[in-house]
Amino acid sequence: TGFVLPVDERGLWEQNFFGPPSTENRLTFPVVSFVDVVDGQFDPALFADKSVLVGLERATGSVDRYPVPSSITGGLMSGLEIQANALDTLENEVPLFSQPRWSQAAMIVGLTLLATLIYSHLNWVIKLVAWLLLAIAFLALAFVVFQLMRQTVNLFYGLLALSLPLVVTIGLDINREIQRRQRSEFLLQTTLNVSQQRM
């Protein structure tokens, strides 16, 4: 079909996962017990025009289980289910794409400039609120890009681009406040000294 798997900078393709590890209550792919197959207690139409994998899915004590990115609760996915996700990626041609380097650079520069412009006119409390809102907006945008284009956006770089200007601008604000107070104390002390000399 001319379908070419995209690879990352290490030459590895990014595995697409269509859901978290399956549980008794939620299945990403249909699972039929081997006992039911042997006993004929299944619907043969379930396998029509489908690729069938045979292996251990939820066997007690199975060590063939691995952490996967789609598991937000730390649950492990069986090797068979990982292969099912890979096979579905290949058959339906729905791979993931890493964000290109030029796009990462543009994102970092753009977010840094935007954050700096916003933070430079606010006090530190509102800066923290602005950072939180910007971070939520960035994460939502990354989620939309992933859903629409299947492109993985580097969240660490984006959040770092929003956080560094916050730290720098708060540090500059603190420095300016210290200098202002030092000038005020110097002027006050000078005024006291002059008034004492006149007395």
N, C-alpha and C positions, 0 to 999 in steps of 0.2 A: 504493500500500500504506500510505500515511500515514507512511512512513519519513522522518524529518527528520535531516539531517546536523548533528551538533553542531559548533560552531565555537569557536575560542579567543577571547581578548579582542581580537584584531585582526580578527576576522571571518573567519579562515581555518580550514578544517577540517583536522584532523590526519590525515595519510595513514597508513593501516594497511599495514604490510608483513608478509607471511606467511613471510618468510625472507630470508636475505642474498642478495646478487647471485648469480645462477646461474653455475655453472662447467661445464666439460665433464663432471665427475663427479656434480654435484648440481644438479637442476633444481627450482625451485619450481612452475613451470607447464610442461606439455609443450610442446616446441619441435620443429617439423618444418621441415627445410631446404626452401627454395623450390625448389631443384633436384630434391629428391625429390618435391615436389608436381607439378612439371611433368612429371617422368618417370613419375608414377603409382606411385612406390615408397613408399607410405604406406598406413595403414589408415584408410579414410574414416570408420569408426565413431568414430575419435578426435575428430572434429569434431561428432558428433551432440549436439544440445542444448547446444552450447557457443558462447560468443562467441569469434570468431576475430580476432586482430589480425595485421596484416601490417607488417613493418618489419625494421630491422636489430637483431639480438640480439647476435651475437658477431662482427661483421665486423671484420677487421683494420684498424686505423687509424681506426676510427669515433670521432668526437669527441662523439657524442651519448651521453655517459656522465656520471653525476652521483653525488656522495656521498649516501648515505642512512643513516638512523639504525640500520637493521638490520645494517649492515656493521660488525663489530667489528675487522676486519682492514684497513680502509681501502680495500677494493675498491669500484669504481664500478659503478653499475647503469645499464643502458641505458634510454633514454627509453621504449622499447617495453615493457620489463619494469615500469617504474614505472606506466605506464598499465594494465598487466595487473593489478597489485596494486590500483590504484584501482578498476578495473572489478569485480574480485572483491569489494572492500569494498562497493560499491554493490549488486551483485546478491545477495550473501548477507547484506546488512545487518549487517555486523560492523565498525562504525566504532570509533575510539578516542575516549575522553572525557578531557578535562583534569580534574585534581583541582579541585573547587570551591574558591573563595576561603575560605569558612568552614571547610572541611575542612583546608586548608593552615594556617590560623591555629590551629585546634585541634591539629593535628599538631605545629606548632612549639612551642606552649605546653606541650603534654603531654610531648614529648620533652625539652624544657629542664628542666621540673620533675623528671621521672624521673631524668635524668642528674645534676642537682644533688643530689638526695637520695642517689643511689648514690655519687657522687664524694666527698661531704662526710665520709664515715666511713672513707675508705681512704687509704693512703699513695700517693705519686705513682707508684710502679711498678705497683701493683695498679690504680690509676686508668687507666693506659695500657692494661692488659689489659682492664679493664671497658669502656673506650671501644671497643676493637677488637671485643669481643663484641657490644656494643650496635649498632655500625655494621653488623656482619654480620647481626644479627637484623633490623635496619631494612631492609637491602637485600633480605633474603629475604622479608620481609613485603610490600615494594613489588612484588617479582616475583610473589608470590601474588595480590595485588590486581590486577596487570596481567593475569595469566592468567585469573583468574576473572571479573573485571568489565570488562576492557579499559580500565581507567582508568590514565592516566599520572600517576605520583606524582613531585613535584619532589624529586629526590634531593639536590640542592644544599642546599635549605632544611633538609631532615631531617638531613643530616650536619653542617650548620652548627649546628643546634640541639643536637646531641650534642657538638660540639667546643668551642663557646664556654664552657660551664660547666667543661669540663676545664681550659682555659687559665686561667679565673678562679680556680678552686679551687686549682690548682697555684701560681698567683701569690700567693694568700692564704696558702698553706702556707709558701712561701718567705719572705713578709713576717713571718709569725709566728715562723719559725725565726730570722730575723735579729734580731727584737726580743728573743727569748729569750736568744740569745747575747750581745746587748748588755747585757741585764740581768745575766746571769751574769758578764760581764767587769766590769761596774760594781760588783757585790757583791764580786767577788774583789779588785778594786783598792781598794775601801773597806776591806775586811778587812786587806789588806796595809798600808794607810796607818795604820789604828788600831794594828795590832801594832807597827809601826815607832815610832809615837809613845810607846807604853807602854815600849818598850825604851829 
